[in-house]
Structure formats: C-alpha cells, structure tokens
Amino acid sequence: MTTVSAPQPAAPAPRPAGGFSAPPPAPAASVYQRPGLWLRMKKHRHFYFFVAPFFVLFGLFGLYPLVFSLFLSFVKWDGLTPMRWVGLGNFSVMLDDEILLTSLWNTLVIGMLYIPPMLALAFLLALALNTSWLRARAILRASIFLPCVTPMVVIAIVFGLLLSAEHGLLNHALSYVGLGPVAWLNSVEWSKPSIALLVIWRWTGYNMVLMLAGLQGISADYYEAASVDGATRWRAMWHVTLPLMRPTFVFCMILSLLGTVYMFDEVFVLTKGGPGTSSTNFGLYLFNLSFNDFRFGYASCVAYTVSVGVLIVSLVLNRFRHGHGSDA
Amino acid sequence: MIIGWAVALVALGSLLASLKPGGRAAAAGEPLDPAKLQRPEQLAGPITVWSWNVAAKGLMSTREGFNRRYPNIDVTVEMSGTNLQARFLLSLSSGTAGPDVMQLQGHEAARYTATGRLTDLTAVAAKYKDRFPPAAWANCVHDGRVYAIPWDIGPCAVFYKRDLLQRYGVDPESIETWDDFIAAGKQVRERSGGQTKMLPLSPTNIALVYEMLLQQLGGQVFDDEGRIAVASETSRRVMDLIRRMREAGICANVDEFSHEWMGGFNGDHIATYPGAVWLGGTMKDTAGVYSGNKARWGVFKLPAFERGGRRTSNKGGSVLSIPDQTPNKEAAWAFIEYALCTVEGQLTQYAKFDLFPAYLPALEDPFFQQPDPFYDNQKTRALFAAGVHGLPLLHRTQDWVEAQNYSGQAFTMWDTRHEPTGPMLETLSRKLQRRLGRKAAPEDATSATAAGDQSAGAMRNAHAGTSGSAATSGSDSTSAGDSTSTGDSTGASRNADAGASESDSAGASVAAAAPAGGESR
C-alpha cells in the first residue's frame, strides 16, 4: 500500500447514441395520447390508497391549522366570542409592540449564549467518543444523551432547586470559592444565562449524536491519505475533519436556530419569562398572547410574521450547506 | 377496493362531523330549567367538575351530603392540574369535552362571564345576592346577569411560627402596623444571624402582594368604569411599603407555591407567611409530607398601614360556573347550590380544607367560635371572619389577567433595577392604556394631560361595577378620596385615604346587611 488514490467517482453510465436530449422514440401511430390524470390515478389507486393516511392527517393537523392561522392574522378573536375582521390592524399593532422586540432580542441573546458552546461541546464529545481507545462507549453515549429524553417536569424541579437563590446547590458550591450568592432565576442579569445553561445541558447530547454520525460517515481513507502526505493529526483535523463536517455543522446550526426561536418549555419551567420580561423569549411570548391574554388573532399575526423571517434566514443558511458542496 | 375507499370516506366523514361546531350535545345552549329542580330524585346522571389542589379535595368532601339530597347524581371531581385554563378555553371554543362545573379564580372569572359561554344562572341564583360579600359577588356578574357563584374568599392575616418569634423575642400581638412588622423582621434577621427571614417575597411575585395591600387600602387597578387607576397615591403607598420591606433585608427570595416556599412551612428560614386563610389548608395538607420538625403555627391580624387602619384584605378566592354547552345544567346547578349556597356544604369544606365560606350565613355558625388545634387552639376562625364584612371591592375587568401580567413585569423590573416608584407607575399606566385600549382614570396622576377627557363616557368592557348600587357607591367614595389626595402632601393624602377606607367599609357592610357585625378594628 504505497500509493493510495482518492476514490474515483463511478464511471458515468454510457449514454444512448443520439444525444442527451433525444426524446424517447414515439409510437409508430401518432394517435397515442397520455391518459388523463383521473385515469392514471385510477390505475395507480392502490398506491394512492396506501399513501392517503399521511395526506389526510397532514391536511387535518398540518395544513388546516396553517391556513386557519393565516386567516386569524387578520381578525380579532378571543376564542370564545365571534371573530371581528380587522384587516391589517394586527400588523400595525405589531409595529409598536415593545414586548415583541424585547422577546426577539432575548431570543437572540439566549441563542448566542448557548449555540456556540453547545455545538463546540457536542463536537468535542463526539470526537472523544469516536476514538478507538475509549472504553464503555455505549454507556457514555447513553448518559450524555439522557437529558434529552428526561421529562421536563423532573428537569424543572431539579434545576429550580439547583439554581435557587436562597438555598440552591450551585450557590452553595460557589460559596466555597468565595463567590457571593447569585440570584440565578430572580435577577435580570442572570435569567438568560440560567436558561442557556439548561439548554446546553439538555441538548448537547442530541447534537453530539448527530455529529458522531457525521464523524463516522467520514471515510478512513482520507485520514490515511493525509498521513501518507505527512499531515499531523492536528492538520488532518483542520483539513479533513472540519471541511467534511460542515454539512453536519450547518444542519445542527439550523436545528438549533429553529429550536431557539420556538423554544418554550425550558423558559416556561425555569423562569416563566421573568424577572419582568428579562427572559421572555419569542415562544413564551406567543404562549402568553394566546393562553394568557386570549389574543389569538394577534398571536397568529406575530407568529406568521416571525416565521417568514425565520424561513428567509434558514434559506440563506441552507445555501451555505449546498453552496460549495463539491467536498461534501 | 371500492370497499376500502368507502370505509375511508365514512371514517373521514364522521371525523369531520365531530369537528363541526354544530356537533354539540343536543341540550347545549338551552337555558337552565328551574322547574326541574323541584324534584331532586328525578335529577340524574353523571356530572364532572374541574378543579385543583385543596379546592378539589374540598368539593369531593361535599359529595356525601349532596347525595343524601340528590341520590341519583353522580359527581366526579377531576383534579386536572396544570394548564387547566388553556384546556377549558379549548373545550369552550370547540363546544365539546368540557366539564359540567368549572372552577374559575375570582380574578379571572370576568374574562368568561363576558363571553356568553357560561350558563346564565340569574333565574335560580339572584336570590342569593345578599348572602355573599359584594366584593365576591361582583366577580360573578356581567351586565346584571349572574354567571357564577362565589365559592371561597381569602381573608388575609399573617401566619407565624410561634417558636421562632418567641426565640427571637418578638411578641406577635405587638405588631399592629407594617412599620412594626418591618421592625420585628429586622430584629428576627439580626438575632438569627441572617439565617431567618421574616417573610417570603421575591421580585417575581410582588404583583400578588401588591393586590392584597391595594385592596387593604381600598385602592383600585381599574376604576368603576374600567379606566386605568394604577398611578394613584394609594398605589404609591403600597409600592413604597413593598420597597421598604425589600430593602430592609427581611424578605426571602422565594416564589409562592415553589418547592422552597412549601418547604419553608417547617424549616427555620422563614418566620411568617402573610397570606389568605386558604394558606392554612395548604399547610395542613402538605406540612406532613415534608420531613423534619413540625413548626407550631399561630396567626395574627394583617398589620395596618397606620394605627387603627383596616387589618384584613382579600387574596384569591374562586367561583364555580356551568359552561353553556353542558347538557345537564340542572344537575350541575343542584351541586353548586348545595356545595356553595348551604351552610352545610360550605362548612364541610371549611372544616376539612380551610376553604373560607363566601356564603355569609355560614359565618354565624358556632363552629367559627371554636379553636383550631393546628394553631395551638387559637381561635383563628373568628379572627379571619372578623374582617369579611368590611372587605373593599376590587373592580375586575375582562382583561384583568393580562393587566396583572404587565404589572408583574413592571414591578419586578422596578425592584431589581431600583427604579423610582412614581415614574414606574406612570409608565405602567400608559402601557396598560395602550395595550388594553383603555383610558386613564380621571384621578390618575398620569392623566394631567388627559384630564379634559373626564366626560369620555363608560368604557366598553367595564362591567364589574354593575353588580349592585350599594357596592359601587362604596367604591365611588374610595375614588373620590383618592382624587382629593392626588399630588398633595403626604399628610393630606393619608387623611384622605383613611377617610376613604372608612366610608368604604361602612358602605360595604351596609350592603352585606351583616348581622354578625364583626368590624375589623
């Protein structure tokens, strides 16, 4: 094995003579017509029947709410009394909604606080779990993944006690290092970091599993080739692992961004958006608008507007994934 | 194949039919028929009640007595717990799968009574109006129609740990005003080396304490026409008191109903719990669950703002209502009537779970003169009953919960960032005006610019004041007192406030036609 070449793509299948764009040979008699849609559906009815359940369920629980919610954006409705058409009234209210701005800002800050450390941690853990010398790998992997499947109620109680300002375990630990008690959940400054802490703890395992799958998808041949070329492990990391992991990174990034925008239960159980509005994020604000204030029309309007924004950001991010996709 | 499609179509059809808003039970929307109530034995069928915590257990305890009168009605109390409100809203909105009897908290009843989705109980319930405190009855009425019945009320006092106060040399009977309370709190803190705080009060639940103290002073969040009144002098006094408590270092940063709050029932960290009578029920219910030494509890009256001032208030309290979509309205009403409008039903719940009867005749029962063993045989029942007749009325609006949310946020920021009180209240008032689409009350300090708007007429959603002329006249005198005091020196405003509370309690007790005559002072 002195010479190793990078794997070649499979040879292209031989094309039929006559060029790429040649139409299939037409039947001799030109009276043939493609059968109509209905006939084709009838012919393939078995297949339609078997895929029908998904479409019926999607229509009822996916498409219908989506369309109904768009309709709600233009009405005023408390869920109980008749709806009132307000046209673009909801949108004009939104322009002057400082709590919405605060909640979007908080969403951004929480995202910035947790996404980079979480992805970095997940990557390091995945690297560690991907080494050959590690023992008890399955147990480690499961225990890192465990927070992600722990019921939120349990998490709420445990973190409430850990982060409590009065008798919290974390403050107790800090007191040994001489650091004063921190009002984790009761202060404007620390409520967002506390939530970021919980999110990191809860979702690192999930991202680690994704990254582990990405790492295991990289062929060993590349590393072998790199070592033959004299690359150190460090350079192999920079020039082989990281570029090939980019699609995974971008995927995790998109998932985390979406998770940030629609994050709800972490905030709800930990701070309920407080103190004040200091940790009210977008998901919680939507919930409050709907189920605290009974303003379903306005809530739909806000949800739709922000969703369009998120869609645009996701599309831009997705271009990064496929943009220079030659090495992916 | 055709059979397969047929099955799928039928399944889809039935699904759609069940989703259709018209697909409700046949009797939905029909008015309650008082004639059917004449024959208890003919009322039958299962009814479901949605409730929670101690309150649900209280209702369950009335089933035995209820079934002696109505043997064929089978009552199920579902303790549905979290997100009950959202679920109730969804079931009302879809017209199906709701309870026959629903517990609503007094402060949020208004958002449902105004929708027409609750059964109109006026025909059977109007006769009970004078047997409930006006403050509680007002929560149940919209446009002069009765949609719910007051269940319990929450007369307030201070629960204290006898051994702790004794250890740190505080005589609870000497605490007459909030100033005394703060001084005692400092003493407790100093003598315990900072280990024991006087009360649980975290920045995130100032709003609840604010409401209790505001009602003690006879202040309002909304005036009788639904205008925003938070920026009043009364409001400022309440916030000043809260600030003094927070800055005295006597408050534990513990949220109400958190684990630490419950855990504090037995430990040495918190000496007193200012709160409503139902707190005792929660204590009795949970104290046994937590390990360690059991505290010995006592109760003293709520401290007043100044010597001789009112020494009670109200916190919490619920009502029971019947969704309009339920088919079995008569059975549901029979249960509500027994549980809430009879001395027997109310006393059963009070004796076992400390749900304080809103039904005034129940307060005259000898049971209220008996000592309570949980409080070292102190006569706490009479203590709580003493102030009930003088309780000022707090105007609730349909958007009360939303307003409470904004107030809570503002108060938390005010505390954590040490913002000055006056500007905070004015900002809050403007925010409430904008978000709720309401005007400022004329006596509101912020309305200097909008003062010309006084003739702006009745607000859309103002309805709390429609319950009875006596009740509203009482609160009118309050607002009059406030308007004279606005912007004046503090001495003048104190006098005005004291005057307001006096005239108010007098008006309320006349309205309640109270024979028990227990004035709080």
Boltz contact constraints between the chains, C-beta under 6 A:
constraints:
  - contact:
      token1: [A, 79]
      token2: [B, 89]
      max_distance: 6.0
  - contact:
      token1: [A, 79]
      token2: [B, 93]
      max_distance: 6.0
  - contact:
      token1: [A, 80]
      token2: [B, 92]
      max_distance: 6.0
  - contact:
      token1: [A, 80]
      token2: [B, 115]
      max_distance: 6.0
  - contact:
      token1: [A, 80]
      token2: [B, 117]
      max_distance: 6.0
  - contact:
      token1: [A, 81]
      token2: [B, 115]
      max_distance: 6.0
  - contact:
      token1: [A, 164]
      token2: [B, 260]
      max_distance: 6.0
  - contact:
      token1: [A, 165]
      token2: [B, 253]
      max_distance: 6.0
  - contact:
      token1: [A, 166]
      token2: [B, 252]
      max_distance: 6.0
  - contact:
      token1: [A, 166]
      token2: [B, 253]
      max_distance: 6.0
  - contact:
      token1: [A, 166]
      token2: [B, 254]
      max_distance: 6.0
  - contact:
      token1: [A, 166]
      token2: [B, 260]
      max_distance: 6.0
  - contact:
      token1: [A, 186]
      token2: [B, 202]
      max_distance: 6.0
  - contact:
      token1: [A, 186]
      token2: [B, 203]
      max_distance: 6.0
  - contact:
      token1: [A, 186]
      token2: [B, 253]
      max_distance: 6.0
  - contact:
      token1: [A, 187]
      token2: [B, 416]
      max_distance: 6.0
  - contact:
      token1: [A, 188]
      token2: [B, 416]
      max_distance: 6.0
  - contact:
      token1: [A, 274]
      token2: [B, 204]
      max_distance: 6.0
  - contact:
      token1: [A, 274]
      token2: [B, 412]
      max_distance: 6.0
  - contact:
      token1: [A, 275]
      token2: [B, 203]
      max_distance: 6.0
  - contact:
      token1: [A, 275]
      token2: [B, 204]
      max_distance: 6.0
  - contact:
      token1: [A, 275]
      token2: [B, 412]
      max_distance: 6.0
  - contact:
      token1: [A, 275]
      token2: [B, 416]
      max_distance: 6.0
  - contact:
      token1: [A, 276]
      token2: [B, 409]
      max_distance: 6.0
  - contact:
      token1: [A, 276]
      token2: [B, 412]
      max_distance: 6.0
  - contact:
      token1: [A, 276]
      token2: [B, 413]
      max_distance: 6.0
  - contact:
      token1: [A, 277]
      token2: [B, 409]
      max_distance: 6.0
  - contact:
      token1: [A, 291]
      token2: [B, 86]
      max_distance: 6.0
  - contact:
      token1: [A, 292]
      token2: [B, 405]
      max_distance: 6.0
  - contact:
      token1: [A, 293]
      token2: [B, 402]
      max_distance: 6.0
